[in-house]
Amino acid sequence: MIVVTGAAGFIGSNLVIGLNARGRTDILAVDEMTDGTKFRNLADGEIADYLDKDEFLARVERGDLPKIDAVFHQGACSATTEWNGKFVMDVNYRYSKVLLHYCQQHRIPYFYASSASVYGMGTQGFREERACEKPLNMYAYSKFQFDQYVRRQALTSQVVGLRYFNVYGPREQHKGGMASTAFHFNNQIVKDGFCRLFEGCDGYDNGGQRRDFIHVDDVVAMNLWFWDHPETSGIYNCGTGRAQPFNDIANAVIAWHGKGSIEYVPFPDNLRGRYQSFTEASHAQLRAIGYDRPFLTVEQGVKRYLDWLNG
């Protein structure tokens, strides 16, 4: 059996679909479904069983689980605006630790979601090194601390943490305000006929802030590649290695619809000093271990996404 936590969420549900494409349907889906609308993310997927995240954790702590081939731990509180530190550390840090030790005890490959948010403003670069890491919010801090915990362990089986950059693609609609700009720009074009982008900040022109935008298909491919390479453990960036401006996302959405324009809105005061105006994954460690799969550009990825979203 394969465990996917956060299975009804954005990346988790895409992992379920990716595993199905490999012929694996023996999937234990773990999530918290108070928001019942998330069921749609799994409606076209095949799983063997479902457990609430708290029940799953209790069974992990009791050792009451069947044989597991791999754990893809994607479940987390991903809201960067959540400041209840006790809650965030319990859900993102303690939960991840319990799973890590279970997997180490039973020699189960463990793949978990880290985040590019650990780099903060990125003034020292985006390399998987302590000197580059300076989280700016509780979510980022929880991810950073778990990465630090993993680094201190003497591992007995495969453990891989992937630092997701700006992921976009199918099955993110339930995220509301935390969904990607591609999702929001598409809705804005349909409703209003224009995309809303921030005016310039930090020395960037209007809409010129640059992020490493990665399509969720590339994220799934990287997770599965590591599963295929059990000799490899560590913490790796999961981005394209290519920063593109938000204007590129907007223009790709406009191009797909064949209509629309861009409207720039004032940069919010509450984000000043807490906003990543530039991110770009370093690929040095990733390429060094032999990962050579190409990544979709914004233009390619947004078209693929909108074909699905508006299909």
N, C-alpha and C positions, 0 to 999 in steps of 0.2 A: 504494500500500500504506500501511496505517496501522500504526504500531508501538505496542504497549501493553506496557510493562515491568511486572513484578509481575503478569502477566496471570492467573496461577493463584491469586493472593492475593485478599484481600477486595474492595478497591475496584477493582483491576484487572479481576477477572472480571466484576464488575457493569458496568464500562465496555465490556467485550467484548459483553455481552448488550445494552447500550444502543446500541452501534454496529450490532449485528445488527438491532435494531428499526428502524434507519434504512436497512436494506438493504445494509450494508457487511459483507462477509465476507472481504474482502481484508486480513486482519489478521495481522501477524507478532506472535505471542505470545512474549514473552521472560520467562523466570523461572529459578528454581533449584529443581529438583524432587527434591532429596534426600528430602524428605518427600513421598512419592508419593501420599499421601492427598489432596493438593491437586488431583489430576486431576478430582475430583468437581465442583470449581467450574467447570470448562470442559466438562463432559460434555454439557451441553445447549446449548453455544455453538458457533458456527461460526468457524473460523480457517483461514487459508491455509497457515500454516507455524508452526513452533516452533523457537526457539533457546535454548540455555542462556545465562544472563546473561554468562558469561565469553566464550563464543564470539561473542556479539553485540558485546560491547565490543571484542574483537579485530578484528572486521570493521569496526566504526566507525572504529577507529584506522587500519586499512588503507584505508578509503574503499571497501570492498567490499560495497556494498549497492545494492539496486534503488532506483528513484525512490520517495520517501516523501512522502505528503501531510500527515502530522502525526505527532508523537510525544507519547504520553501516558505520562509517566514516573512510575510509581507504585511501582516496585520500591525497596525499602530494607530495612535492618535497623531494625525498628520497636519493638524491645524497649527499653522505658525503663529496664530493669534491667541492660542491657549496659554494662559499664564498661571493656571493651577499646577504648580510644580509637583506637588505630591501625586496628583492624578497622572500627569505626563510621565514621571519617573516610574510609577507603578506599572503603567501600561506598556511603555516603550523600553524601559531598562530592566526592571525586575523580571517581567514576563520573558524577555529575550534571554536573560541569564538562566532561568530555569530550563528553558528549551535547549540552550547550549549545553548545559551539563547533562541533560538526558541524552542528547545526541552523542556527546563524547562517551558517556558510559556504555552506550549500545552501538558505538561505531557507525552512526548514521550520518551521511553527508548533510551538512547544514548550510543553507544559503539564505542570507538575510538582507533585508533592505536597510542600507545606510542612506546617507543623503549628502548632496553637495552643499547643503546649508551649513555643514560643519566648518566650511571655509570662511564664513562670514563675508566681509567685504572683499576678500580675496587679494588683499594688498601684497601678500607674499607668494601669490601664485596658487594654482589648483593641483598641487602634487599630493600624493598620499603620504604626507609627512607631518609630523607634529608641528613643525615651525609654520606651516600654512594654515593651521586650524584655529579659528577664533569664532565660535558660535555666537549669534546675536539674539537668540530667543530660546525658550524652553524646549521646543521641539528639537532644534539643532543641538542644544546641549545634551538632551537625552540620547540622541544618536551618537554624538561625539563620545560621551562617556561609555557607551556600550562598545564602540570601536576600541577605546582605550582598554577596556576590560578584556576584550578578545586578544589584544596585543600582548597582554601579560600572561596568557595561558600557555601551558605546555600541551599543545594539541595532540590528540591521539587518533583523530580522523579528520576528514576534510571539513573546513569551515571557510566560507567565502562571504564577505560583505561587499555589496555593490553600492557605490555612492551615486544615487540617481540624480541627474541634473534635471532640466525642465522637461518632464515627460508629458507627451500629449498623445491622443489617439482614442480609439473606440472604448466605450464602457466607463466614461468618467462623468457622465451627466449628473450622477447623484452627489457629486462633490460641491455643487453650488458655487459659491464664490471662490473656492479653491480649485475649480476646474481650470484647464489651460486657457491661454489667451486665444488659441485657435477656436476652441469651443465657444467662447464668449463673442469673438469677432464674427463668427458665423451667425450666431443668434442676432447680433446687432445689425448685420447687413440685412437679414430677413425682415426684422422688425422696423428698423429705422432707416436703412439705406446707407449707413456709414459706420465705421469702426471708431471706437474711442481709445486713443492712446495718450499716455502721459506726455506732457511737454518735457523739454530737455532738463537734465539735472546732472550733477557731477561732471560737467564738462561735455556732456553728450547733447547733440541736437535733438529736436522734437522727435520722439519715437526712435531715437538712435541708440538707446541703451541696448546692450548686446548680451544675449544669453546663449548658452549651449542647449538648443532645443533638440530632444531626441524622441523619435516615434516609439510607441510602446512595443511595436513588433521587434525593434532592435533590442529593447530591454529584455524581452522574452528570449530572443536568440542568445543573448549573452548569458542569461541564467542557465539555459540548457547546455550551452557550450561548456560551462564550468562543470556541470554534472557529467558531461562526457569526458572530462579530464580530471579524474579523481586524484591525480598526483599534485594538483595545484590548490593551495590555500592562500588566503590573504585578503587584504582590503583593496579594492580596485575602483577606479572611476568608471561610471557608466554614463558616458556622454559621447557626443560625436567627435569631440576634439576641435570643433569648428563653431565659433561664436557668430551669430547672425542677429541683426537688429530686429526689434519688434516690428518695425516697418515692413520687413520681409514677410512676417506672418500675415500682417494685414493685407499686403499686396497679393499674397498667394490666395487668401480667402476671396478678395475682390476678383482676382483672375478666374477663380473657379465659378463664381456667380455671374461673371461677365457684366458686373455693375457695382456701383458703390464708390465711396470716397472715405477719406480719413479725417477725423476731427480730433484735435489735440486739446486735452483738458489740463488744468493746472496740476502740478505735482503735489500730492497730499503732504501737508506739513507733518503728519504723524508718521510718515515713512522716511523722512529725512534722517540720515544716519543709520537706518535699519534696512536699507534697500540694496540689493545686489544689482548694481548697474552694469556689471560685466561678470560673466562666468564663461570658462572655457576649460574643459577637462584636459588634463595632461594624459597622454597615452603612453608615456615612456614605460611604465610598469606593465601595462596591458600588452603592448607590442612585444615586450621582452619575453613574455611567457608564450607567445605564438598566436595571440588572437589577431586575425587579419581580415575578419569579415568587414566589408564596407558598410557605411551608415547612410541612411536616407538623408538627403538635404531637406531643408525646410520646404522648398518648392515641391519636391517629390512626396514628402511625408504628409503635408497639408492636403495635397490632392487626394492621396490614398484615404486619408481620414474623412474628408468631406464627401468622397464617393460613398463611404459607408454611412456617415452621419445623415446625409440627405437622400440616401438611396430608397 
